[in-house]
Amino acid sequence: MAEARERAEKIMHLLILLESELGWFRDGDDSARQIFRDKLDPYDIGYIASLMMMLDNEDKFQRWLALTTNRFQYFRGGK
């Protein structure tokens, strides 16, 4: 499971970077947050947040996977 460890490590680093970038918007003004809202799709944000939460528990993950119809599409040209 070396690949799983490497990918988990990569995600950990991405989360550190993401938190730092989101902190800039958190601490900024409303006009900066509006640009964030205009640029990013809320369904994709919700999908990623939900996926990360569900990966914590296999039973929850399997139920979520069976019920989830939304997929990360916006940046891949799905919209």
C-alpha atoms as a printed R data frame, in Angstrom:
   type eleno elety resid chain resno       x      y       z
1  ATOM     1    CA   MET     A     1   0.000  0.000   0.000
2  ATOM     2    CA   ALA     A     2   2.906  2.321  -0.672
3  ATOM     3    CA   GLU     A     3   0.884  4.157  -3.306
4  ATOM     4    CA   ALA     A     4  -1.946  4.814  -0.830
5  ATOM     5    CA   ARG     A     5   0.541  6.234   1.689
6  ATOM     6    CA   GLU     A     6   2.098  8.476  -0.970
7  ATOM     7    CA   ARG     A     7  -1.285  9.740  -2.108
8  ATOM     8    CA   ALA     A     8  -2.441 10.361   1.463
9  ATOM     9    CA   GLU     A     9   0.775 12.317   2.085
10 ATOM    10    CA   LYS     A    10   0.168 14.355  -1.075
11 ATOM    11    CA   ILE     A    11  -3.392 15.152   0.039
12 ATOM    12    CA   MET     A    12  -2.093 16.204   3.452
13 ATOM    13    CA   HIS     A    13   0.252 18.711   1.775
14 ATOM    14    CA   LEU     A    14  -2.533 19.927  -0.505
15 ATOM    15    CA   LEU     A    15  -4.777 20.487   2.525
16 ATOM    16    CA   ILE     A    16  -2.080 22.584   4.196
17 ATOM    17    CA   LEU     A    17  -1.798 24.673   1.035
18 ATOM    18    CA   LEU     A    18  -5.586 24.866   0.673
19 ATOM    19    CA   GLU     A    19  -6.054 26.040   4.254
20 ATOM    20    CA   SER     A    20  -3.474 28.752   3.713
21 ATOM    21    CA   GLU     A    21  -5.137 29.951   0.512
22 ATOM    22    CA   LEU     A    22  -8.630 29.827   2.018
23 ATOM    23    CA   GLY     A    23  -7.338 31.771   5.026
24 ATOM    24    CA   TRP     A    24  -6.511 34.637   2.699
25 ATOM    25    CA   PHE     A    25 -10.161 34.785   1.599
26 ATOM    26    CA   ARG     A    26 -11.382 34.289   5.173
27 ATOM    27    CA   ASP     A    27  -9.355 37.266   6.364
28 ATOM    28    CA   GLY     A    28  -9.931 39.394   3.270
29 ATOM    29    CA   ASP     A    29 -12.820 41.593   2.336
30 ATOM    30    CA   ASP     A    30 -16.150 40.742   0.776
31 ATOM    31    CA   SER     A    31 -15.030 41.686  -2.743
32 ATOM    32    CA   ALA     A    32 -12.284 39.052  -2.593
33 ATOM    33    CA   ARG     A    33 -14.767 36.459  -1.357
34 ATOM    34    CA   GLN     A    34 -17.139 37.420  -4.182
35 ATOM    35    CA   ILE     A    35 -14.409 36.656  -6.710
36 ATOM    36    CA   PHE     A    36 -13.973 33.284  -4.991
37 ATOM    37    CA   ARG     A    37 -17.736 32.672  -5.277
38 ATOM    38    CA   ASP     A    38 -17.786 33.695  -8.933
39 ATOM    39    CA   LYS     A    39 -14.803 31.519  -9.844
40 ATOM    40    CA   LEU     A    40 -15.563 28.288  -7.964
41 ATOM    41    CA   ASP     A    41 -18.584 26.034  -8.298
42 ATOM    42    CA   PRO     A    42 -20.289 25.410  -4.926
43 ATOM    43    CA   TYR     A    43 -21.376 21.896  -5.962
44 ATOM    44    CA   ASP     A    44 -17.765 20.906  -6.669
45 ATOM    45    CA   ILE     A    45 -16.689 22.354  -3.326
46 ATOM    46    CA   GLY     A    46 -19.456 20.396  -1.600
47 ATOM    47    CA   TYR     A    47 -18.546 17.208  -3.442
48 ATOM    48    CA   ILE     A    48 -14.889 17.419  -2.399
49 ATOM    49    CA   ALA     A    49 -15.776 18.261   1.216
50 ATOM    50    CA   SER     A    50 -18.315 15.425   1.363
51 ATOM    51    CA   LEU     A    51 -15.937 12.907  -0.217
52 ATOM    52    CA   MET     A    52 -13.213 13.756   2.273
53 ATOM    53    CA   MET     A    53 -15.613 13.347   5.206
54 ATOM    54    CA   MET     A    54 -16.969 10.031   3.951
55 ATOM    55    CA   LEU     A    55 -13.511  8.533   3.389
56 ATOM    56    CA   ASP     A    56 -13.143  8.485   7.171
57 ATOM    57    CA   ASN     A    57 -15.545  5.541   7.562
58 ATOM    58    CA   GLU     A    58 -15.925  2.693   5.038
59 ATOM    59    CA   ASP     A    59 -19.609  1.972   5.777
60 ATOM    60    CA   LYS     A    60 -20.535  5.648   5.416
61 ATOM    61    CA   PHE     A    61 -18.381  5.884   2.307
62 ATOM    62    CA   GLN     A    62 -20.105  2.950   0.606
63 ATOM    63    CA   ARG     A    63 -23.572  4.386   1.331
64 ATOM    64    CA   TRP     A    64 -22.463  7.827   0.160
65 ATOM    65    CA   LEU     A    65 -20.959  6.359  -2.999
66 ATOM    66    CA   ALA     A    66 -24.198  4.545  -3.842
67 ATOM    67    CA   LEU     A    67 -26.296  7.689  -3.340
68 ATOM    68    CA   THR     A    68 -24.057 10.380  -4.779
69 ATOM    69    CA   THR     A    69 -24.928 11.565  -8.244
70 ATOM    70    CA   ASN     A    70 -22.817 14.723  -8.174
71 ATOM    71    CA   ARG     A    71 -19.266 14.416  -9.442
72 ATOM    72    CA   PHE     A    72 -16.442 16.917  -9.685
73 ATOM    73    CA   GLN     A    73 -17.130 18.380 -13.133
74 ATOM    74    CA   TYR     A    74 -16.734 22.131 -13.300
75 ATOM    75    CA   PHE     A    75 -12.981 22.360 -13.918
76 ATOM    76    CA   ARG     A    76 -13.080 19.367 -16.235
77 ATOM    77    CA   GLY     A    77 -15.473 21.058 -18.618
78 ATOM    78    CA   GLY     A    78 -18.554 19.267 -17.308
79 ATOM    79    CA   LYS     A    79 -20.589 22.468 -17.137
